[in-house]
């Protein structure tokens, strides 16, 4: 059922690009055409976004002939999808389709790389996203992380209790922040707190009311110290400035979860194109 809402979002994106009309393509309307989406990316990538694009194309009245599935490896020059229909519709929807596939495939590819790097040294580590997503695209970008083998983390602020640095500043201390929520959290919600020192990690654990401790902007050496003390007693998450360049060092600490905003705010979109042929 959720896919219905996600496809509706694509129509919002289309309206942004199309409304009130495509003043160029209207002079080339009324023809039956075949559209072919191909990779122009020099490196292989992980495809993501077809879950949304295919029903979107079909809702537009276009006939999808063939397509690759999300999670497949795409090579340079490889055909990703072929569909047919009226020329104006194909041309007017081109940029929405390509932008979404390019962006989501870039995220899925970056996620897969980080998962492979980290699990080579820590087979059980979870690579997760963050809420540092593009406004309006969160549900799509989180999906792309999952396609790449990662965990989406929280989709929004209602998913779990996550006490961050600003909450702690308002409360006054880690202990006071945890006192503010103790005994008040619904049993269905997990409690996580963000700490920046070994000492605060211990205080959070000893409170007895946290499920996850987020080690924020701590060096691999600092994370290792906490892991040695608390591994197996509470879930430990490392976050803050973690990229493909340093993820191995963090994974080596034995931490349970590594979350990275890099996956959604710094990845490069893949290069794909659409060619249209009159038939």
PLY file of the C-alpha trace (Angstrom):
ply
format ascii 1.0
element vertex 279
property float x
property float y
property float z
element edge 278
property int vertex1
property int vertex2
end_header
0.00 0.00 0.00
2.82 2.44 0.80
4.01 2.27 -2.82
0.83 4.11 -3.84
1.85 7.15 -1.80
5.42 6.99 -3.03
4.33 6.93 -6.67
2.06 9.90 -5.97
5.19 11.79 -4.86
6.63 11.27 -8.32
3.62 13.04 -9.77
4.41 15.97 -7.47
7.95 15.98 -8.87
6.52 15.85 -12.38
4.28 18.82 -11.68
7.32 20.80 -10.49
9.01 20.19 -13.85
6.00 20.17 -16.16
3.38 22.64 -14.92
1.71 24.23 -16.77
3.21 22.46 -19.81
6.35 21.38 -21.62
6.46 24.22 -24.15
9.12 22.44 -26.23
7.79 18.89 -26.35
4.28 19.98 -27.27
5.60 20.61 -30.78
6.79 17.00 -30.94
3.70 15.32 -29.51
1.40 12.71 -31.01
4.09 10.22 -32.06
4.56 6.69 -30.77
8.10 6.32 -29.47
10.35 3.84 -27.73
12.45 5.06 -24.80
15.66 3.33 -23.74
17.40 4.12 -20.44
21.08 3.18 -20.48
24.04 3.45 -18.16
26.74 5.94 -19.11
28.56 5.40 -15.83
32.22 4.42 -16.21
32.04 2.22 -13.10
29.52 -0.50 -12.26
26.76 0.58 -9.91
23.87 -0.84 -7.89
20.49 0.01 -9.38
17.82 1.52 -7.11
14.52 3.26 -7.75
12.79 0.94 -10.20
10.28 0.08 -7.46
8.89 3.59 -7.89
9.70 4.36 -11.52
8.01 1.36 -13.14
4.53 1.93 -11.61
4.95 5.66 -12.29
5.56 5.01 -15.99
2.61 2.64 -16.12
0.35 5.19 -14.41
1.37 7.63 -17.14
-0.02 5.20 -19.70
3.37 4.04 -20.96
4.04 0.38 -21.74
7.12 -1.03 -20.03
8.78 -3.65 -22.26
11.73 -4.69 -20.11
13.69 -3.50 -17.10
16.34 -4.43 -14.60
15.44 -4.84 -10.94
16.63 -2.92 -7.91
19.81 -4.37 -6.45
21.20 -5.54 -9.79
24.71 -4.53 -10.83
24.62 -2.26 -13.90
27.59 -1.95 -16.24
28.56 0.86 -18.60
26.35 0.86 -21.69
23.89 -1.63 -20.26
20.18 -1.12 -20.91
18.24 -0.44 -17.71
14.71 -0.12 -19.07
12.77 0.01 -22.32
9.26 1.45 -22.59
6.91 2.80 -25.26
4.20 5.39 -25.54
3.18 8.84 -26.66
6.10 11.16 -27.33
4.98 14.13 -25.18
4.49 11.92 -22.13
7.87 10.25 -22.57
9.73 13.53 -23.03
7.94 15.41 -20.25
8.62 12.69 -17.66
12.25 12.04 -18.69
14.00 14.20 -16.10
11.96 12.97 -13.14
12.78 9.36 -14.03
16.48 9.95 -14.64
17.01 12.18 -11.61
15.44 9.70 -9.23
17.25 6.65 -10.63
20.59 8.49 -10.73
20.30 9.71 -7.14
19.02 6.50 -5.59
21.49 4.32 -7.47
24.33 6.51 -6.24
23.16 6.03 -2.65
22.72 2.27 -3.05
26.18 1.97 -4.59
27.89 3.98 -1.86
26.07 1.97 0.80
27.12 -1.34 -0.74
30.73 -0.17 -0.79
30.68 0.83 2.87
28.93 -2.40 3.89
31.56 -4.50 2.10
34.48 -2.52 3.52
33.15 -2.70 7.07
32.07 -6.34 7.05
35.42 -7.50 5.77
36.75 -6.73 9.25
33.52 -6.89 11.31
31.06 -9.37 9.72
28.14 -8.45 11.97
28.35 -4.66 11.87
25.31 -2.74 10.63
25.83 0.21 8.28
22.98 2.68 8.77
21.80 5.95 7.31
20.79 9.10 9.18
18.10 11.78 8.88
20.49 13.92 6.82
18.38 13.34 3.75
17.16 15.57 0.93
13.85 17.25 1.91
11.02 15.43 0.16
13.18 12.46 -0.77
13.68 10.72 2.59
11.51 7.68 1.92
13.26 7.16 -1.42
16.78 7.68 -0.08
16.19 5.40 2.90
14.93 2.75 0.48
18.13 3.10 -1.57
20.20 2.49 1.57
18.29 -0.74 2.11
18.89 -1.79 -1.51
22.61 -1.28 -0.88
22.50 -3.59 2.13
22.31 -0.94 4.85
19.80 -0.13 7.57
17.61 2.97 7.11
17.77 4.01 10.80
14.91 6.31 11.94
12.54 7.47 9.23
11.32 10.33 11.41
11.34 11.71 14.93
8.54 9.43 16.12
10.39 6.16 15.43
12.48 6.08 18.60
13.70 8.17 21.51
17.09 9.63 20.55
18.47 12.06 23.11
21.01 14.25 21.33
23.50 16.87 22.50
20.97 19.71 22.47
18.53 17.71 24.58
21.34 17.09 27.06
22.24 20.78 27.14
18.63 21.66 27.92
18.45 19.04 30.68
21.86 19.92 32.08
23.61 16.54 31.98
23.39 12.99 30.65
21.94 11.84 33.96
19.30 14.59 34.03
18.34 13.94 30.41
17.72 10.28 31.16
15.78 11.13 34.31
13.48 13.28 32.16
12.33 10.28 30.14
12.68 7.43 32.63
9.41 5.59 33.14
7.61 7.69 30.53
8.62 6.04 27.23
6.10 3.69 25.52
7.28 0.10 25.78
7.29 -0.19 21.97
9.94 2.51 21.55
13.69 2.05 21.98
15.76 4.62 23.82
19.08 5.85 22.45
21.35 8.58 23.78
24.20 10.41 22.10
27.44 10.79 24.09
30.85 12.23 23.28
33.03 10.75 26.03
33.83 7.40 27.61
32.61 8.70 30.96
29.21 9.73 29.61
28.85 6.36 27.88
29.28 4.65 31.25
26.78 7.00 32.90
24.24 6.25 30.18
24.68 2.50 30.60
24.45 2.64 34.39
21.15 4.52 34.16
19.53 1.26 33.13
17.09 2.91 30.73
18.93 2.97 27.39
18.88 0.38 24.61
21.51 2.02 22.41
24.41 4.38 23.08
25.50 6.53 20.16
29.21 7.40 20.29
29.26 10.72 18.47
32.37 12.18 16.84
34.65 9.89 18.82
37.89 8.58 17.34
38.26 4.85 16.61
40.53 4.64 19.66
37.86 6.21 21.88
35.17 3.96 20.40
37.36 0.90 21.06
37.63 1.84 24.72
33.84 2.00 25.09
33.35 -1.21 23.12
35.80 -3.06 25.36
33.81 -1.97 28.42
30.20 -2.24 27.20
30.11 -4.70 24.27
27.23 -7.14 24.72
25.65 -5.10 27.52
24.01 -2.50 25.29
23.99 -1.77 21.56
26.78 0.60 20.55
26.56 2.91 17.55
29.41 5.01 16.13
28.59 8.13 14.14
30.05 11.43 13.00
32.27 11.98 9.98
32.39 8.32 8.94
33.04 7.77 5.23
34.41 4.99 3.00
37.89 6.32 3.78
37.71 5.61 7.53
34.87 3.11 7.93
37.28 0.17 8.22
38.96 1.72 11.25
35.61 2.16 12.97
34.45 -1.33 12.01
37.61 -2.81 13.53
36.56 -1.50 16.95
33.81 -4.13 17.10
31.05 -1.55 17.38
27.56 -2.89 16.58
26.31 -0.10 14.31
27.98 2.53 12.15
25.70 5.34 10.95
26.80 7.77 8.28
25.24 10.89 6.83
27.69 10.53 3.95
25.35 7.99 2.38
22.73 10.64 1.64
24.46 14.03 1.75
27.75 13.41 -0.05
27.33 10.61 -2.58
27.65 11.14 -6.32
24.71 10.35 -8.58
25.37 7.80 -11.29
25.36 8.75 -14.97
22.42 7.41 -16.98
20.65 8.65 -20.09
17.42 8.23 -22.00
17.29 7.92 -25.78
13.98 8.17 -27.64
13.26 6.56 -31.03
10.20 7.09 -33.20
8.45 3.83 -34.06
0 1
1 2
2 3
3 4
4 5
5 6
6 7
7 8
8 9
9 10
10 11
11 12
12 13
13 14
14 15
15 16
16 17
17 18
18 19
19 20
20 21
21 22
22 23
23 24
24 25
25 26
26 27
27 28
28 29
29 30
30 31
31 32
32 33
33 34
34 35
35 36
36 37
37 38
38 39
39 40
40 41
41 42
42 43
43 44
44 45
45 46
46 47
47 48
48 49
49 50
50 51
51 52
52 53
53 54
54 55
55 56
56 57
57 58
58 59
59 60
60 61
61 62
62 63
63 64
64 65
65 66
66 67
67 68
68 69
69 70
70 71
71 72
72 73
73 74
74 75
75 76
76 77
77 78
78 79
79 80
80 81
81 82
82 83
83 84
84 85
85 86
86 87
87 88
88 89
89 90
90 91
91 92
92 93
93 94
94 95
95 96
96 97
97 98
98 99
99 100
100 101
101 102
102 103
103 104
104 105
105 106
106 107
107 108
108 109
109 110
110 111
111 112
112 113
113 114
114 115
115 116
116 117
117 118
118 119
119 120
120 121
121 122
122 123
123 124
124 125
125 126
126 127
127 128
128 129
129 130
130 131
131 132
132 133
133 134
134 135
135 136
136 137
137 138
138 139
139 140
140 141
141 142
142 143
143 144
144 145
145 146
146 147
147 148
148 149
149 150
150 151
151 152
152 153
153 154
154 155
155 156
156 157
157 158
158 159
159 160
160 161
161 162
162 163
163 164
164 165
165 166
166 167
167 168
168 169
169 170
170 171
171 172
172 173
173 174
174 175
175 176
176 177
177 178
178 179
179 180
180 181
181 182
182 183
183 184
184 185
185 186
186 187
187 188
188 189
189 190
190 191
191 192
192 193
193 194
194 195
195 196
196 197
197 198
198 199
199 200
200 201
201 202
202 203
203 204
204 205
205 206
206 207
207 208
208 209
209 210
210 211
211 212
212 213
213 214
214 215
215 216
216 217
217 218
218 219
219 220
220 221
221 222
222 223
223 224
224 225
225 226
226 227
227 228
228 229
229 230
230 231
231 232
232 233
233 234
234 235
235 236
236 237
237 238
238 239
239 240
240 241
241 242
242 243
243 244
244 245
245 246
246 247
247 248
248 249
249 250
250 251
251 252
252 253
253 254
254 255
255 256
256 257
257 258
258 259
259 260
260 261
261 262
262 263
263 264
264 265
265 266
266 267
267 268
268 269
269 270
270 271
271 272
272 273
273 274
274 275
275 276
276 277
277 278
